[in-house]
Amino acid sequence: MVSNVGTVDRVIRFIVAAVLFDLGLNVYANYPVGIGLTVAGAIALLTSLVGFCGLYRLLGISTRKIDSAL
């Protein structure tokens, strides 16, 4: 599993995950949409921590800078 999520992308995903968790667990806790927001937050958190996004892989996208010093 090669990293395909860059640093800025990871930070943005982490912030989005925090917002989605808050909405899912506090604002919409008693509604079905709360579960969806919480799951989406978990996925965003996981991809930000691991640095790999399966959807990016399928679409051939990478926001990670390639090291040029070899």
C-alpha positions in Angstrom: 0.0 0.0 0.0 1.8 3.1 -1.3 0.9 6.5 0.2 -1.1 8.6 -2.2 -2.3 11.4 0.2 -0.1 14.4 0.6 0.5 16.4 3.8 -2.0 19.2 3.1 -4.6 16.7 2.0 -4.1 14.7 5.3 -4.5 17.8 7.4 -7.7 18.8 5.6 -9.1 15.3 6.0 -8.3 15.3 9.7 -10.2 18.6 10.2 -13.1 17.4 8.1 -13.2 14.2 10.1 -13.4 16.1 13.4 -16.3 18.2 12.0 -18.1 15.1 10.7 -17.7 13.3 14.0 -19.0 16.3 15.9 -22.0 16.6 13.7 -22.7 12.9 13.7 -22.3 12.3 17.4 -23.7 15.6 18.8 -25.9 17.5 16.4 -27.6 14.6 14.5 -27.2 11.9 17.2 -30.9 10.9 17.1 -31.2 10.7 13.4 -30.1 8.2 10.8 -27.9 10.8 9.1 -25.9 11.0 12.2 -24.6 7.4 11.6 -23.7 8.3 8.0 -21.8 11.4 9.2 -20.0 9.4 11.8 -19.0 6.7 9.4 -17.8 9.3 6.8 -15.8 11.0 9.6 -14.2 7.6 10.5 -13.2 7.0 6.9 -11.7 10.5 6.6 -9.8 10.0 9.9 -8.5 6.6 8.8 -7.3 7.9 5.4 -5.6 11.0 7.1 -3.8 8.8 9.6 -2.7 6.1 7.1 -2.0 8.3 4.1 -3.7 6.1 1.7 -7.1 6.6 -0.1 -8.6 3.7 -2.0 -10.8 6.1 -4.1 -7.7 8.0 -5.2 -6.1 4.7 -6.1 -9.0 3.8 -8.3 -9.1 7.2 -10.0 -5.3 7.3 -10.4 -4.9 10.5 -8.3 -2.1 11.3 -5.9 -1.6 14.4 -3.9 1.7 13.2 -2.4 4.9 14.9 -3.6 7.4 12.6 -5.1 10.9 12.7 -3.6 13.3 13.8 -6.3 16.5 13.2 -4.2 17.8 9.8 -5.0 
